Amino acid sequence: MKSLLTGLTTATLLSSGLYADIKVEDVKGKYDPVPDVKASKELKQNINLGFANTTGNTETLNLNAKYDFSYMIPGYEGRDLSWVFDTSVYLTQNDGETDNEEYTAKLALEQTLSNDWLAYVSVRWLRNTFRNFDSKTFVGAGVGKELYNDGQHRFEVKLGAAYNLEQYSNDQPDHDFASLTEYMEYNNQLNKTSLLYVKVGASENFDDFEDYEVLGVIGFTFAVAERLSVTLEGEVRYDNIPPEGFDTTDTKSIVRLGYSF
């Protein structure tokens, strides 16, 4: 009988540098190199807990948890410099045996420039042996621009380059390469308490543009109390050249409850 283990405590411990025997995933996965956290001049933290149904390389119902924080300080020419971090967990056990688990963590700095431009640097890490990644590391930098914002609708794009190191769980040799990264995001603030968002990201190997990944996410989040929110999210990830013996496509359907403080 399938039992779901608690991942929330683990996500919080992992963000403090501690390790426990459950696994982690960034629910957005996300080719936005910057975590999806709105920074402010006060430290903001969020904890999310929920369930996700996965298909592709794993066919499971997972417990997932996420922790993030953000902080803003004066940066270049006194303009805002945002520090953002997130880590998240997916975990399922069936009759005492783990049949899906993943860890991710992401740290980024985003510097506001003039005329709605920005620059970023970021580090991202993933571990998921069920997708054959013993360790997947990304170090990237780039620029972005807010193309449209009327208070309700917002559209932003980013373009950058990254160094990638993929270390596999089986005997497949390690793979390191440089990549081009693109990201776009559309937000629709439906009202004061609800938000619709669409995110699409891609990454292409500079040495072989047939070696690419694409990720699409659509979600809806709404407040249920002053510090509580509910998010419904769907995700599709396509890897044109996956690790040997693994599927090209993975999907997630996510429901989670968030608490901000």
C-alpha positions as CSV (number, residue, x, y, z in Angstrom):
1,M,0.0,0.0,0.0
2,K,1.3,3.4,-1.0
3,S,2.4,5.6,1.8
4,L,3.4,9.3,1.4
5,L,6.2,10.5,3.7
6,T,6.5,14.0,5.1
7,G,8.8,16.2,3.0
8,L,8.2,19.6,4.5
9,T,10.6,19.2,7.4
10,T,13.2,17.8,5.1
11,A,12.9,20.8,2.7
12,T,13.5,23.2,5.5
13,L,16.5,21.3,6.8
14,L,18.0,21.0,3.3
15,S,17.8,24.7,2.9
16,S,19.9,25.0,6.0
17,G,22.6,22.8,4.6
18,L,21.5,19.5,6.3
19,Y,20.8,16.3,4.5
20,A,18.1,13.7,5.1
21,D,17.0,10.6,3.4
22,I,14.3,12.0,1.2
23,K,14.5,13.7,-2.1
24,V,13.9,17.1,-3.6
25,E,12.6,18.8,-6.7
26,D,12.0,22.3,-7.9
27,V,8.3,22.2,-8.7
28,K,8.8,24.6,-11.5
29,G,11.8,22.9,-12.6
30,K,12.3,25.9,-14.3
31,Y,14.4,27.2,-17.0
32,D,13.9,30.7,-15.5
33,P,17.4,30.7,-14.0
34,V,16.1,32.9,-11.2
35,P,13.7,31.3,-8.6
36,D,10.1,32.5,-8.8
37,V,10.2,34.6,-5.7
38,K,9.2,38.3,-5.4
39,A,12.0,40.0,-3.5
40,S,11.4,42.8,-1.0
41,K,13.6,44.9,1.3
42,E,12.3,42.7,4.2
43,L,13.2,39.0,4.4
44,K,10.3,37.0,3.0
45,Q,10.0,33.3,3.4
46,N,7.4,30.8,2.2
47,I,6.7,27.1,2.9
48,N,4.5,25.1,0.6
49,L,3.1,21.5,1.0
50,G,1.0,19.5,-1.4
51,F,0.6,16.6,-3.8
52,A,1.8,16.0,-7.4
53,N,0.8,13.4,-9.9
54,T,3.8,12.5,-12.2
55,T,3.9,10.7,-15.5
56,G,6.8,9.8,-17.8
57,N,9.8,8.3,-16.2
58,T,7.8,7.8,-13.0
59,E,4.0,7.1,-12.6
60,T,3.3,8.1,-9.0
61,L,1.4,10.3,-6.7
62,N,4.0,12.3,-4.7
63,L,4.1,14.4,-1.5
64,N,5.9,17.6,-2.4
65,A,7.3,20.5,-0.3
66,K,9.0,23.7,-1.1
67,Y,10.8,26.4,0.9
68,D,12.0,29.8,-0.5
69,F,13.3,33.1,0.7
70,S,14.0,36.5,-0.9
71,Y,15.7,39.7,0.1
72,M,16.5,43.0,-1.7
73,I,19.5,45.3,-1.1
74,P,20.9,48.4,-2.9
75,G,23.0,47.3,-5.8
76,Y,24.5,48.9,-8.9
77,E,24.0,52.7,-8.8
78,G,21.6,52.2,-5.9
79,R,19.2,50.1,-7.9
80,D,17.6,47.0,-6.4
81,L,19.6,43.8,-6.2
82,S,17.6,40.7,-5.3
83,W,18.8,37.6,-3.6
84,V,16.5,34.6,-4.1
85,F,16.7,31.0,-3.1
86,D,14.4,28.0,-3.2
87,T,14.5,24.3,-2.6
88,S,11.7,21.7,-3.0
89,V,10.9,18.0,-2.5
90,Y,9.1,15.2,-4.3
91,L,8.8,11.9,-2.6
92,T,6.8,8.7,-2.9
93,Q,7.2,5.3,-1.2
94,N,5.3,2.1,-2.0
95,D,5.3,-0.7,0.6
96,G,8.4,0.8,2.2
97,E,10.3,1.2,-1.0
98,T,11.0,4.6,-2.6
99,D,9.7,4.8,-6.2
100,N,10.2,8.5,-6.9
101,E,12.4,11.1,-5.3
102,E,14.2,14.3,-6.4
103,Y,16.2,17.1,-4.9
104,T,16.6,20.6,-6.4
105,A,18.1,23.9,-5.1
106,K,18.5,27.2,-6.7
107,L,20.3,30.5,-5.7
108,A,20.3,33.6,-7.9
109,L,21.1,37.3,-7.9
110,E,19.1,39.7,-10.1
111,Q,20.2,43.3,-10.6
112,T,17.7,45.9,-11.8
113,L,19.1,48.1,-14.6
114,S,17.5,51.0,-16.5
115,N,14.5,51.0,-18.9
116,D,13.1,47.7,-17.4
117,W,16.3,45.7,-18.1
118,L,17.9,43.4,-15.6
119,A,21.0,41.1,-15.3
120,Y,21.2,37.9,-13.4
121,V,23.6,35.2,-12.3
122,S,22.4,31.8,-10.9
123,V,23.4,28.4,-9.7
124,R,21.0,25.4,-9.9
125,W,21.4,21.8,-8.8
126,L,19.3,18.7,-9.2
127,R,19.5,15.1,-8.1
128,N,17.0,12.5,-9.4
129,T,18.1,8.9,-9.9
130,F,14.7,8.0,-11.4
131,R,15.7,10.2,-14.3
132,N,19.3,9.0,-14.2
133,F,20.7,12.2,-12.8
134,D,23.0,11.5,-9.8
135,S,23.8,15.2,-10.0
136,K,22.9,17.9,-12.5
137,T,24.5,21.3,-12.1
138,F,23.8,24.6,-13.9
139,V,25.8,27.9,-13.6
140,G,24.4,30.7,-15.7
141,A,24.2,34.4,-16.4
142,G,22.2,36.6,-18.7
143,V,19.9,39.6,-19.2
144,G,16.2,40.1,-19.2
145,K,13.6,42.7,-20.0
146,E,10.0,43.4,-18.9
147,L,8.3,44.0,-22.2
148,Y,4.8,44.9,-20.9
149,N,3.2,45.7,-17.5
150,D,-0.1,47.5,-17.2
151,G,-0.7,46.5,-13.6
152,Q,-2.8,43.5,-14.5
153,H,-0.8,41.9,-17.4
154,R,2.9,41.4,-17.2
155,F,5.3,39.9,-19.8
156,E,9.0,39.3,-19.3
157,V,11.7,37.5,-21.3
158,K,15.3,36.4,-20.4
159,L,18.3,35.3,-22.5
160,G,21.5,33.9,-21.2
161,A,24.3,31.3,-21.4
162,A,25.2,28.5,-18.9
163,Y,27.7,25.8,-18.1
164,N,26.1,22.4,-17.4
165,L,27.5,19.3,-15.8
166,E,25.4,16.1,-15.8
167,Q,26.6,13.1,-13.8
168,Y,24.5,10.0,-14.3
169,S,23.4,7.2,-11.9
170,N,24.3,4.4,-14.4
171,D,27.6,3.8,-16.3
172,Q,26.9,6.5,-18.8
173,P,29.9,8.9,-18.9
174,D,29.6,12.4,-17.3
175,H,28.5,15.1,-19.8
176,D,29.5,18.8,-19.5
177,F,28.6,21.5,-22.1
178,A,27.8,25.1,-22.6
179,S,24.2,26.0,-23.4
180,L,22.0,28.9,-24.6
181,T,19.0,29.5,-22.3
182,E,15.7,31.3,-23.0
183,Y,12.8,32.1,-20.8
184,M,9.5,33.9,-21.0
185,E,6.8,34.5,-18.4
186,Y,3.3,35.9,-18.6
187,N,1.3,36.9,-15.5
188,N,-2.4,37.9,-15.3
189,Q,-3.4,39.4,-11.9
190,L,-7.0,38.4,-12.2
191,N,-8.0,40.3,-9.0
192,K,-6.4,41.2,-5.6
193,T,-6.2,37.6,-4.5
194,S,-5.7,35.4,-7.6
195,L,-3.0,35.1,-10.3
196,L,-2.8,33.2,-13.5
197,Y,0.7,32.5,-14.9
198,V,2.3,30.8,-17.9
199,K,6.1,30.1,-18.1
200,V,8.1,28.6,-21.0
201,G,11.8,27.9,-20.9
202,A,14.4,26.2,-23.1
203,S,18.0,25.2,-23.2
204,E,20.1,24.2,-26.2
205,N,23.6,22.7,-26.2
206,F,25.9,25.1,-28.2
207,D,27.8,22.1,-29.7
208,D,24.7,20.2,-30.8
209,F,21.4,22.1,-31.1
210,E,19.6,18.8,-31.4
211,D,20.4,18.4,-27.7
212,Y,17.8,20.6,-26.1
213,E,15.2,20.7,-23.4
214,V,11.9,22.6,-23.2
215,L,9.7,23.2,-20.1
216,G,6.2,24.6,-20.0
217,V,4.3,25.5,-16.8
218,I,0.8,26.9,-16.4
219,G,-0.7,27.7,-13.0
220,F,-3.3,29.5,-10.9
221,T,-2.8,30.7,-7.3
222,F,-5.3,32.3,-5.0
223,A,-5.2,33.6,-1.4
224,V,-7.5,31.9,1.1
225,A,-6.3,33.9,4.1
226,E,-3.8,36.7,4.9
227,R,-0.8,34.3,4.9
228,L,-2.3,31.2,3.2
229,S,-2.6,30.5,-0.5
230,V,-3.5,27.6,-2.8
231,T,-1.8,26.8,-6.1
232,L,-2.9,24.5,-8.9
233,E,-0.1,23.9,-11.5
234,G,0.6,21.7,-14.5
235,E,4.1,21.1,-16.0
236,V,5.4,19.4,-19.1
237,R,9.2,18.8,-19.6
238,Y,10.6,17.5,-22.9
239,D,14.3,16.4,-23.2
240,N,15.1,15.7,-26.9
241,I,18.2,13.6,-25.9
242,P,17.4,12.2,-22.5
243,P,19.9,9.9,-20.5
244,E,20.2,6.5,-22.1
245,G,17.2,4.3,-21.6
246,F,14.9,7.1,-20.3
247,D,11.8,8.8,-21.6
248,T,11.8,12.2,-23.4
249,T,8.7,13.6,-21.7
250,D,7.7,14.0,-18.0
251,T,4.6,15.7,-16.6
252,K,3.4,16.9,-13.2
253,S,0.0,18.0,-11.9
254,I,0.4,19.8,-8.6
255,V,-1.8,21.0,-5.8
256,R,-0.2,22.8,-2.9
257,L,-0.9,25.0,0.1
258,G,1.4,27.8,0.9
259,Y,2.2,29.8,4.1
260,S,4.2,33.1,3.9
261,F,6.0,34.8,6.8
